[in-house]
Amino acid sequence: MHIAFWDYLMQHRILLIYLAVVNILTIIVFGVDKMNAKSNRQRVRIVTLLGLAFIGGSVGALIGMYGFHHKTKKAYFTVGVPLILLMQVVVLFYVMNMGM
């Protein structure tokens, strides 16, 4: 059993780059949605925010949520995003140990 996530990501640079890009994008989208909320402009859809978390941006979603104090009172974010992150860690752990 291996739990060296960083070593695995360093061996699979494409995955590391993908995760970095999607997490940065997720932080940006959370920030844009917060600014739009303050300015009474059109908001980013909830499914888009949660979708970005689901496709690998869960760490960025957590940073965006608590960094911008955005969506922190919504249960589907405060519970959903950590559960998505947990699921992603379990999947990564599984893939690492299956030799993929």
N, CA, C and O atoms as CSV, one atom per row, in Angstrom:
chain,resi,resn,atom,element,x,y,z
A,1,MET,N,N,0.833,-1.188,0.000
A,1,MET,CA,C,0.000,0.000,0.000
A,1,MET,C,C,0.870,1.242,0.000
A,1,MET,O,O,1.795,1.373,0.802
A,2,HIS,N,N,0.564,2.137,-0.899
A,2,HIS,CA,C,1.297,3.390,-1.007
A,2,HIS,C,C,0.374,4.553,-0.665
A,2,HIS,O,O,-0.789,4.578,-1.069
A,3,ILE,N,N,0.907,5.516,0.087
A,3,ILE,CA,C,0.140,6.720,0.381
A,3,ILE,C,C,0.924,7.982,0.026
A,3,ILE,O,O,0.564,9.080,0.451
A,4,ALA,N,N,1.988,7.827,-0.745
A,4,ALA,CA,C,2.835,8.952,-1.131
A,4,ALA,C,C,2.195,9.679,-2.318
A,4,ALA,O,O,2.606,9.496,-3.464
A,5,PHE,N,N,1.180,10.509,-2.027
A,5,PHE,CA,C,0.447,11.199,-3.082
A,5,PHE,C,C,1.360,12.105,-3.909
A,5,PHE,O,O,1.270,12.129,-5.136
A,6,TRP,N,N,2.228,12.839,-3.242
A,6,TRP,CA,C,3.090,13.784,-3.950
A,6,TRP,C,C,4.023,13.058,-4.902
A,6,TRP,O,O,4.220,13.502,-6.033
A,7,ASP,N,N,4.606,11.932,-4.456
A,7,ASP,CA,C,5.488,11.153,-5.334
A,7,ASP,C,C,4.725,10.658,-6.558
A,7,ASP,O,O,5.241,10.695,-7.675
A,8,TYR,N,N,3.510,10.200,-6.346
A,8,TYR,CA,C,2.688,9.731,-7.460
A,8,TYR,C,C,2.407,10.860,-8.443
A,8,TYR,O,O,2.514,10.677,-9.656
A,9,LEU,N,N,2.045,12.036,-7.915
A,9,LEU,CA,C,1.757,13.169,-8.793
A,9,LEU,C,C,3.000,13.641,-9.541
A,9,LEU,O,O,2.900,14.086,-10.685
A,10,MET,N,N,4.156,13.551,-8.917
A,10,MET,CA,C,5.390,13.940,-9.601
A,10,MET,C,C,5.719,12.973,-10.737
A,10,MET,O,O,6.340,13.368,-11.724
A,11,GLN,N,N,5.316,11.732,-10.609
A,11,GLN,CA,C,5.532,10.753,-11.680
A,11,GLN,C,C,4.495,10.905,-12.795
A,11,GLN,O,O,4.729,10.471,-13.923
A,12,HIS,N,N,3.379,11.505,-12.489
A,12,HIS,CA,C,2.296,11.715,-13.454
A,12,HIS,C,C,2.037,13.218,-13.571
A,12,HIS,O,O,1.029,13.735,-13.088
A,13,ARG,N,N,2.966,13.892,-14.219
A,13,ARG,CA,C,2.954,15.361,-14.293
A,13,ARG,C,C,1.705,15.912,-14.973
A,13,ARG,O,O,1.232,16.989,-14.611
A,14,ILE,N,N,1.173,15.198,-15.938
A,14,ILE,CA,C,-0.031,15.673,-16.621
A,14,ILE,C,C,-1.176,15.795,-15.613
A,14,ILE,O,O,-1.920,16.776,-15.634
A,15,LEU,N,N,-1.315,14.815,-14.744
A,15,LEU,CA,C,-2.344,14.868,-13.707
A,15,LEU,C,C,-2.085,16.030,-12.760
A,15,LEU,O,O,-3.019,16.731,-12.371
A,16,LEU,N,N,-0.845,16.241,-12.391
A,16,LEU,CA,C,-0.482,17.347,-11.501
A,16,LEU,C,C,-0.826,18.698,-12.146
A,16,LEU,O,O,-1.388,19.579,-11.495
A,17,ILE,N,N,-0.485,18.849,-13.417
A,17,ILE,CA,C,-0.787,20.104,-14.129
A,17,ILE,C,C,-2.299,20.296,-14.243
A,17,ILE,O,O,-2.806,21.398,-14.031
A,18,TYR,N,N,-3.015,19.226,-14.579
A,18,TYR,CA,C,-4.469,19.298,-14.674
A,18,TYR,C,C,-5.079,19.758,-13.352
A,18,TYR,O,O,-5.908,20.667,-13.329
A,19,LEU,N,N,-4.665,19.127,-12.254
A,19,LEU,CA,C,-5.214,19.489,-10.947
A,19,LEU,C,C,-4.869,20.929,-10.573
A,19,LEU,O,O,-5.695,21.632,-9.992
A,20,ALA,N,N,-3.668,21.366,-10.900
A,20,ALA,CA,C,-3.279,22.749,-10.600
A,20,ALA,C,C,-4.158,23.729,-11.379
A,20,ALA,O,O,-4.651,24.706,-10.815
A,21,VAL,N,N,-4.354,23.470,-12.665
A,21,VAL,CA,C,-5.146,24.365,-13.509
A,21,VAL,C,C,-6.600,24.399,-13.060
A,21,VAL,O,O,-7.180,25.478,-12.939
A,22,VAL,N,N,-7.202,23.232,-12.810
A,22,VAL,CA,C,-8.614,23.201,-12.443
A,22,VAL,C,C,-8.829,23.825,-11.057
A,22,VAL,O,O,-9.877,24.426,-10.822
A,23,ASN,N,N,-7.883,23.699,-10.152
A,23,ASN,CA,C,-8.026,24.313,-8.831
A,23,ASN,C,C,-7.862,25.826,-8.892
A,23,ASN,O,O,-8.585,26.552,-8.209
A,24,ILE,N,N,-6.936,26.304,-9.688
A,24,ILE,CA,C,-6.778,27.752,-9.863
A,24,ILE,C,C,-8.025,28.334,-10.516
A,24,ILE,O,O,-8.521,29.379,-10.096
A,25,LEU,N,N,-8.532,27.655,-11.546
A,25,LEU,CA,C,-9.759,28.098,-12.210
A,25,LEU,C,C,-10.926,28.128,-11.230
A,25,LEU,O,O,-11.735,29.056,-11.259
A,26,THR,N,N,-11.020,27.132,-10.372
A,26,THR,CA,C,-12.108,27.062,-9.402
A,26,THR,C,C,-12.047,28.224,-8.416
A,26,THR,O,O,-13.075,28.819,-8.095
A,27,ILE,N,N,-10.850,28.550,-7.936
A,27,ILE,CA,C,-10.690,29.694,-7.033
A,27,ILE,C,C,-11.145,30.974,-7.730
A,27,ILE,O,O,-11.857,31.790,-7.145
A,28,ILE,N,N,-10.732,31.139,-8.972
A,28,ILE,CA,C,-11.098,32.338,-9.734
A,28,ILE,C,C,-12.615,32.433,-9.899
A,28,ILE,O,O,-13.192,33.505,-9.717
A,29,VAL,N,N,-13.259,31.322,-10.243
A,29,VAL,CA,C,-14.708,31.329,-10.460
A,29,VAL,C,C,-15.441,31.637,-9.158
A,29,VAL,O,O,-16.438,32.359,-9.174
A,30,PHE,N,N,-14.970,31.105,-8.037
A,30,PHE,CA,C,-15.585,31.443,-6.748
A,30,PHE,C,C,-15.432,32.943,-6.467
A,30,PHE,O,O,-16.364,33.582,-5.979
A,31,GLY,N,N,-14.265,33.498,-6.773
A,31,GLY,CA,C,-14.053,34.929,-6.577
A,31,GLY,C,C,-14.944,35.772,-7.457
A,31,GLY,O,O,-15.497,36.774,-7.004
A,32,VAL,N,N,-15.092,35.376,-8.721
A,32,VAL,CA,C,-15.966,36.101,-9.645
A,32,VAL,C,C,-17.408,36.038,-9.159
A,32,VAL,O,O,-18.122,37.040,-9.198
A,33,ASP,N,N,-17.837,34.871,-8.702
A,33,ASP,CA,C,-19.208,34.747,-8.211
A,33,ASP,C,C,-19.430,35.613,-6.976
A,33,ASP,O,O,-20.502,36.198,-6.820
A,34,LYS,N,N,-18.444,35.703,-6.106
A,34,LYS,CA,C,-18.564,36.564,-4.926
A,34,LYS,C,C,-18.681,38.034,-5.338
A,34,LYS,O,O,-19.515,38.766,-4.807
A,35,MET,N,N,-17.841,38.461,-6.286
A,35,MET,CA,C,-17.921,39.846,-6.761
A,35,MET,C,C,-19.271,40.120,-7.418
A,35,MET,O,O,-19.864,41.179,-7.212
A,36,ASN,N,N,-19.753,39.162,-8.207
A,36,ASN,CA,C,-21.057,39.328,-8.853
A,36,ASN,C,C,-22.180,39.396,-7.820
A,36,ASN,O,O,-23.145,40.139,-7.999
A,37,ALA,N,N,-22.058,38.632,-6.753
A,37,ALA,CA,C,-23.078,38.656,-5.703
A,37,ALA,C,C,-23.125,40.027,-5.032
A,37,ALA,O,O,-24.204,40.539,-4.736
A,38,LYS,N,N,-21.965,40.613,-4.796
A,38,LYS,CA,C,-21.912,41.935,-4.161
A,38,LYS,C,C,-22.440,43.031,-5.082
A,38,LYS,O,O,-22.983,44.030,-4.611
A,39,SER,N,N,-22.283,42.850,-6.386
A,39,SER,CA,C,-22.677,43.876,-7.362
A,39,SER,C,C,-24.053,43.640,-7.966
A,39,SER,O,O,-24.457,44.359,-8.880
A,40,ASN,N,N,-24.776,42.646,-7.470
A,40,ASN,CA,C,-26.093,42.295,-8.007
A,40,ASN,C,C,-26.064,42.002,-9.497
A,40,ASN,O,O,-26.988,42.358,-10.228
A,41,ARG,N,N,-24.993,41.348,-9.942
A,41,ARG,CA,C,-24.893,40.929,-11.338
A,41,ARG,C,C,-25.227,39.442,-11.446
A,41,ARG,O,O,-25.456,38.762,-10.446
A,42,GLN,N,N,-25.246,38.957,-12.692
A,42,GLN,CA,C,-25.585,37.555,-12.920
A,42,GLN,C,C,-24.570,36.655,-12.226
A,42,GLN,O,O,-23.361,36.861,-12.334
A,43,ARG,N,N,-25.078,35.662,-11.518
A,43,ARG,CA,C,-24.259,34.772,-10.708
A,43,ARG,C,C,-23.833,33.547,-11.491
A,43,ARG,O,O,-24.434,33.193,-12.505
A,44,VAL,N,N,-22.787,32.909,-11.002
A,44,VAL,CA,C,-22.345,31.623,-11.536
A,44,VAL,C,C,-23.292,30.563,-10.986
A,44,VAL,O,O,-23.619,30.579,-9.799
A,45,ARG,N,N,-23.730,29.655,-11.828
A,45,ARG,CA,C,-24.676,28.626,-11.401
A,45,ARG,C,C,-24.045,27.697,-10.367
A,45,ARG,O,O,-22.852,27.402,-10.424
A,46,ILE,N,N,-24.857,27.250,-9.436
A,46,ILE,CA,C,-24.392,26.342,-8.385
A,46,ILE,C,C,-23.823,25.075,-8.991
A,46,ILE,O,O,-22.806,24.563,-8.523
A,47,VAL,N,N,-24.469,24.565,-10.029
A,47,VAL,CA,C,-23.994,23.334,-10.659
A,47,VAL,C,C,-22.596,23.537,-11.259
A,47,VAL,O,O,-21.808,22.592,-11.307
A,48,THR,N,N,-22.283,24.737,-11.708
A,48,THR,CA,C,-20.952,25.028,-12.239
A,48,THR,C,C,-19.921,25.010,-11.117
A,48,THR,O,O,-18.848,24.424,-11.264
A,49,LEU,N,N,-20.247,25.651,-9.995
A,49,LEU,CA,C,-19.315,25.677,-8.868
A,49,LEU,C,C,-19.059,24.266,-8.335
A,49,LEU,O,O,-17.910,23.885,-8.111
A,50,LEU,N,N,-20.121,23.498,-8.132
A,50,LEU,CA,C,-19.954,22.134,-7.638
A,50,LEU,C,C,-19.316,21.228,-8.700
A,50,LEU,O,O,-18.559,20.314,-8.372
A,51,GLY,N,N,-19.627,21.489,-9.963
A,51,GLY,CA,C,-19.022,20.713,-11.046
A,51,GLY,C,C,-17.518,20.900,-11.114
A,51,GLY,O,O,-16.778,19.940,-11.330
A,52,LEU,N,N,-17.063,22.129,-10.932
A,52,LEU,CA,C,-15.618,22.383,-10.904
A,52,LEU,C,C,-14.960,21.649,-9.747
A,52,LEU,O,O,-13.863,21.111,-9.893
A,53,ALA,N,N,-15.625,21.625,-8.602
A,53,ALA,CA,C,-15.095,20.867,-7.467
A,53,ALA,C,C,-15.036,19.385,-7.812
A,53,ALA,O,O,-14.059,18.706,-7.494
A,54,PHE,N,N,-16.077,18.890,-8.458
A,54,PHE,CA,C,-16.173,17.462,-8.774
A,54,PHE,C,C,-15.105,17.004,-9.764
A,54,PHE,O,O,-14.605,15.885,-9.650
A,55,ILE,N,N,-14.749,17.842,-10.729
A,55,ILE,CA,C,-13.778,17.412,-11.746
A,55,ILE,C,C,-12.334,17.607,-11.289
A,55,ILE,O,O,-11.416,17.517,-12.104
A,56,GLY,N,N,-12.125,17.868,-10.025
A,56,GLY,CA,C,-10.765,17.950,-9.494
A,56,GLY,C,C,-10.449,19.234,-8.767
A,56,GLY,O,O,-9.346,19.383,-8.243
A,57,GLY,N,N,-11.377,20.163,-8.719
A,57,GLY,CA,C,-11.109,21.452,-8.100
A,57,GLY,C,C,-11.617,21.581,-6.680
A,57,GLY,O,O,-11.929,22.686,-6.236
A,58,SER,N,N,-11.706,20.484,-5.962
A,58,SER,CA,C,-12.272,20.535,-4.609
A,58,SER,C,C,-11.399,21.331,-3.643
A,58,SER,O,O,-11.928,22.032,-2.781
A,59,VAL,N,N,-10.099,21.239,-3.764
A,59,VAL,CA,C,-9.216,22.035,-2.901
A,59,VAL,C,C,-9.384,23.518,-3.234
A,59,VAL,O,O,-9.453,24.351,-2.330
A,60,GLY,N,N,-9.450,23.847,-4.506
A,60,GLY,CA,C,-9.680,25.223,-4.925
A,60,GLY,C,C,-11.030,25.733,-4.473
A,60,GLY,O,O,-11.173,26.906,-4.126
A,61,ALA,N,N,-12.040,24.843,-4.476
A,61,ALA,CA,C,-13.368,25.241,-3.999
A,61,ALA,C,C,-13.326,25.570,-2.509
A,61,ALA,O,O,-13.918,26.557,-2.073
A,62,LEU,N,N,-12.634,24.750,-1.733
A,62,LEU,CA,C,-12.515,25.030,-0.296
A,62,LEU,C,C,-11.772,26.338,-0.051
A,62,LEU,O,O,-12.172,27.138,0.795
A,63,ILE,N,N,-10.690,26.552,-0.794
A,63,ILE,CA,C,-9.935,27.804,-0.655
A,63,ILE,C,C,-10.810,28.989,-1.057
A,63,ILE,O,O,-10.822,30.014,-0.374
A,64,GLY,N,N,-11.543,28.852,-2.164
A,64,GLY,CA,C,-12.431,29.922,-2.616
A,64,GLY,C,C,-13.560,30.188,-1.638
A,64,GLY,O,O,-13.909,31.341,-1.382
A,65,MET,N,N,-14.133,29.121,-1.090
A,65,MET,CA,C,-15.234,29.282,-0.144
A,65,MET,C,C,-14.792,30.062,1.093
A,65,MET,O,O,-15.428,31.038,1.490
A,66,TYR,N,N,-13.708,29.618,1.681
A,66,TYR,CA,C,-13.305,30.223,2.947
A,66,TYR,C,C,-12.420,31.452,2.753
A,66,TYR,O,O,-12.381,32.324,3.621
A,67,GLY,N,N,-11.715,31.534,1.634
A,67,GLY,CA,C,-10.920,32.720,1.344
A,67,GLY,C,C,-11.775,33.929,1.017
A,67,GLY,O,O,-11.464,35.051,1.417
A,68,PHE,N,N,-12.871,33.687,0.275
A,68,PHE,CA,C,-13.784,34.770,-0.094
A,68,PHE,C,C,-15.014,34.822,0.813
A,68,PHE,O,O,-15.882,35.675,0.624
A,69,HIS,N,N,-15.099,33.932,1.785
A,69,HIS,CA,C,-16.273,33.821,2.659
A,69,HIS,C,C,-17.531,33.717,1.803
A,69,HIS,O,O,-18.483,34.482,1.965
A,70,HIS,N,N,-17.509,32.754,0.890
A,70,HIS,CA,C,-18.567,32.617,-0.104
A,70,HIS,C,C,-19.140,31.201,-0.051
A,70,HIS,O,O,-18.399,30.219,-0.103
A,71,LYS,N,N,-20.440,31.109,0.050
A,71,LYS,CA,C,-21.176,29.840,0.089
A,71,LYS,C,C,-20.888,29.035,1.354
A,71,LYS,O,O,-21.109,27.824,1.374
A,72,THR,N,N,-20.403,29.681,2.399
A,72,THR,CA,C,-20.052,28.965,3.629
A,72,THR,C,C,-21.261,28.678,4.513
A,72,THR,O,O,-21.135,27.976,5.516
A,73,LYS,N,N,-22.417,29.203,4.160
A,73,LYS,CA,C,-23.629,28.918,4.937
A,73,LYS,C,C,-24.553,27.950,4.203
A,73,LYS,O,O,-25.643,27.637,4.684
A,74,LYS,N,N,-24.121,27.487,3.059
A,74,LYS,CA,C,-24.914,26.556,2.259
A,74,LYS,C,C,-24.427,25.139,2.519
A,74,LYS,O,O,-23.266,24.818,2.262
A,75,ALA,N,N,-25.319,24.286,3.031
A,75,ALA,CA,C,-24.936,22.921,3.408
A,75,ALA,C,C,-24.404,22.119,2.228
A,75,ALA,O,O,-23.492,21.308,2.389
A,76,TYR,N,N,-24.968,22.341,1.042
A,76,TYR,CA,C,-24.487,21.569,-0.093
A,76,TYR,C,C,-23.063,21.947,-0.475
A,76,TYR,O,O,-22.425,21.213,-1.229
A,77,PHE,N,N,-22.552,23.050,0.012
A,77,PHE,CA,C,-21.146,23.391,-0.187
A,77,PHE,C,C,-20.311,22.979,1.022
A,77,PHE,O,O,-19.261,22.357,0.860
A,78,THR,N,N,-20.761,23.317,2.232
A,78,THR,CA,C,-19.952,23.029,3.423
A,78,THR,C,C,-19.856,21.537,3.699
A,78,THR,O,O,-18.893,21.083,4.317
A,79,VAL,N,N,-20.840,20.771,3.249
A,79,VAL,CA,C,-20.789,19.314,3.386
A,79,VAL,C,C,-20.348,18.677,2.070
A,79,VAL,O,O,-19.529,17.758,2.058
A,80,GLY,N,N,-20.894,19.168,0.977
A,80,GLY,CA,C,-20.649,18.556,-0.329
A,80,GLY,C,C,-19.216,18.637,-0.805
A,80,GLY,O,O,-18.667,17.639,-1.274
A,81,VAL,N,N,-18.595,19.803,-0.695
A,81,VAL,CA,C,-17.223,19.958,-1.194
A,81,VAL,C,C,-16.236,19.099,-0.402
A,81,VAL,O,O,-15.395,18.446,-1.020
A,82,PRO,N,N,-16.293,19.065,0.938
A,82,PRO,CA,C,-15.388,18.145,1.649
A,82,PRO,C,C,-15.636,16.674,1.295
A,82,PRO,O,O,-14.695,15.883,1.241
A,83,LEU,N,N,-16.900,16.308,1.055
A,83,LEU,CA,C,-17.179,14.928,0.646
A,83,LEU,C,C,-16.612,14.636,-0.745
A,83,LEU,O,O,-16.104,13.543,-0.997
A,84,ILE,N,N,-16.700,15.600,-1.628
A,84,ILE,CA,C,-16.103,15.440,-2.955
A,84,ILE,C,C,-14.589,15.270,-2.823
A,84,ILE,O,O,-14.001,14.406,-3.473
A,85,LEU,N,N,-13.962,16.092,-1.986
A,85,LEU,CA,C,-12.519,15.976,-1.755
A,85,LEU,C,C,-12.179,14.600,-1.194
A,85,LEU,O,O,-11.219,13.975,-1.644
A,86,LEU,N,N,-12.939,14.124,-0.233
A,86,LEU,CA,C,-12.704,12.800,0.339
A,86,LEU,C,C,-12.817,11.721,-0.732
A,86,LEU,O,O,-11.991,10.810,-0.790
A,87,MET,N,N,-13.839,11.823,-1.578
A,87,MET,CA,C,-14.011,10.863,-2.666
A,87,MET,C,C,-12.805,10.888,-3.611
A,87,MET,O,O,-12.331,9.838,-4.046
A,88,GLN,N,N,-12.312,12.089,-3.925
A,88,GLN,CA,C,-11.171,12.198,-4.827
A,88,GLN,C,C,-9.913,11.597,-4.212
A,88,GLN,O,O,-9.124,10.963,-4.912
A,89,VAL,N,N,-9.719,11.788,-2.922
A,89,VAL,CA,C,-8.561,11.197,-2.241
A,89,VAL,C,C,-8.666,9.675,-2.255
A,89,VAL,O,O,-7.669,8.992,-2.485
A,90,VAL,N,N,-9.858,9.136,-2.013
A,90,VAL,CA,C,-10.055,7.682,-2.032
A,90,VAL,C,C,-9.785,7.131,-3.431
A,90,VAL,O,O,-9.119,6.105,-3.573
A,91,VAL,N,N,-10.291,7.797,-4.456
A,91,VAL,CA,C,-10.059,7.344,-5.836
A,91,VAL,C,C,-8.568,7.393,-6.173
A,91,VAL,O,O,-8.035,6.454,-6.765
A,92,LEU,N,N,-7.897,8.481,-5.800
A,92,LEU,CA,C,-6.459,8.591,-6.063
A,92,LEU,C,C,-5.696,7.504,-5.326
A,92,LEU,O,O,-4.787,6.896,-5.892
A,93,PHE,N,N,-6.047,7.250,-4.079
A,93,PHE,CA,C,-5.411,6.188,-3.303
A,93,PHE,C,C,-5.609,4.834,-3.979
A,93,PHE,O,O,-4.677,4.034,-4.059
A,94,TYR,N,N,-6.818,4.579,-4.463
A,94,TYR,CA,C,-7.123,3.330,-5.162
A,94,TYR,C,C,-6.277,3.200,-6.435
A,94,TYR,O,O,-5.671,2.157,-6.681
A,95,VAL,N,N,-6.242,4.256,-7.230
A,95,VAL,CA,C,-5.491,4.237,-8.492
A,95,VAL,C,C,-4.000,4.051,-8.224
A,95,VAL,O,O,-3.325,3.312,-8.941
A,96,MET,N,N,-3.494,4.712,-7.204
A,96,MET,CA,C,-2.073,4.575,-6.869
A,96,MET,C,C,-1.711,3.148,-6.522
A,96,MET,O,O,-0.635,2.671,-6.884
A,97,ASN,N,N,-2.587,2.473,-5.833
A,97,ASN,CA,C,-2.303,1.116,-5.365
A,97,ASN,C,C,-2.699,0.038,-6.345
A,97,ASN,O,O,-2.385,-1.132,-6.127
A,98,MET,N,N,-3.378,0.396,-7.419
A,98,MET,CA,C,-3.717,-0.577,-8.459
A,98,MET,C,C,-2.682,-0.564,-9.578
A,98,MET,O,O,-2.778,-1.346,-10.524
A,99,GLY,N,N,-1.694,0.321,-9.473
A,99,GLY,CA,C,-0.624,0.352,-10.463
A,99,GLY,C,C,-1.003,1.048,-11.754
A,99,GLY,O,O,-0.393,0.784,-12.791
A,100,MET,N,N,-1.983,1.921,-11.725
A,100,MET,CA,C,-2.401,2.615,-12.953
A,100,MET,C,C,-1.595,3.857,-13.159
A,100,MET,O,O,-1.803,4.572,-14.138
